[in-house]
Amino acid sequence: MRLGLPLAAAFSALFIAAATPAWAGYGALAHDNATGKFGLSWDKQTQKEADAAAVKDCGEGACTIVFRTRSHQCGAIAKATAEKSTAWGAGRGNSKSAAELAAVTNCQKHTKGQCKLSTAGCNR
């Protein structure tokens, strides 16, 4: 009887894990150097889907993938606030605040002005 209870618990856990769909959580950041447009995706089921969503959000022209994010990882982009500045920065991290800080810090490296967070998202 003592062996039966742990065995039943293990079987139940296995059954629940098998019944729950796995969520991979993929994301990507795409950017077009010519236009300055960008696209950020997160919580997609495959990397291919994440890449396509980022490129579509960017505008599809000459958009290329800058980086990819994996499960439990966040991505962010920041842009310079000056009207004619093309400076921008991207960042990723294990939390939304870490990705946002990395994006703003990266943007600040490319301008003497201020940078402002544009968008951020996290994978499950």
N, C-alpha and C positions, 0 to 999 in steps of 0.2 A: 504494500500500500504506500509506503514512503517513496518508493521509486516511481510509482504511478503519477503522483501529483507533479513532480518536476517535469516528467516526460510529457504530461498533458499541457503544462504551461509552455514548454518549448514548442510543442506542436501548434498550439494556439498562436504563439508569436510568429511562427513560420507561416502559418495560414494567413494571418493579417498582413504580414509583409508582402506575401505573394499577391494578395488581393488588392493592395494599394499600388497605383501606378507610380513608377519612378519619375521624378521630375528632375530633369538634368539642369535646367536653368542656364541657358547660354545667352550671351549678349555680344554686341559689337559696336564700334564707333567708326563711322565713315566720314570722310572729309573731302571736299573739292577745293584744291589750292587756288584754282582760277577764280571761283566765285565766292569762296569763303563759307559756303553752305556746309552743313554737317547733319548727320543723322545718328541717333543713339537708339539702340534696341536693348531689351532685357527680358528675361523670363521666357525665352523661346525654347522649344523642345529639342532643337538640333542647332548646331553651329551654322549649318547652311541656311536655315530659316532666320537665324539672328543676323547673319551677314546680309541676306536679301532685304530684311526689314530695315536695317541701318542704311543701306544704299538707296532704297526707295524713299526713306524719310529725308535723305540728303538731297535727292532730286535726280539721281541716276546719271547725270551728265558724265563728268570725269571723276566721280566719287570713288575713292579707294578706302579699303579698310585700314584704319590706323592701329587699332588694337581690338582684342577680343577679351571677353570676361567669361569666367566659368561659374559654376555653382557657388552660391554664397559670396559672390564678389560684386562690387559696385563699380560703375563708371560715371564720369562727369566731364563736362566741357565748360570752359569759361572763355569769355571774349572781352577784349579791351572796350572800355566805355567811350573812348574818344571817337567822334563821329566818322572820321576817315581812316581809322586804324584797322589793320587787318590782323592784328596780333590775337592769338588765341592759345589756349592750352588745354590739354586733356589729362585726366588722371584716373587711376583705378585704385581700389583698396578693398579691405575686408569689411568696411563699414561705409555708409553713405557719407558721413562727415569726413572720413579719411580720403575718399575719392574726390569730394568737393574741394578740400584743402589742397590736394595734389594738383587739381586742375587750375585753381586760382594761382598757386605758386608757380606752376609751369607757365601760365600766361604772363605773369609778372616778369618773367625772364626775358620776354620779347617786347616789352613796352616800358616806357618811363611813366606812363599814365596808370590809371586804375583798371582793374579787371573785375568783371562781375560774372557770377555763376549763371550759365544759360540753362542747363538742364542736367539732371542726374537720375540714375535708376539703378536698382539692385536686383540681382537674381535671387531666387529662393534657394 
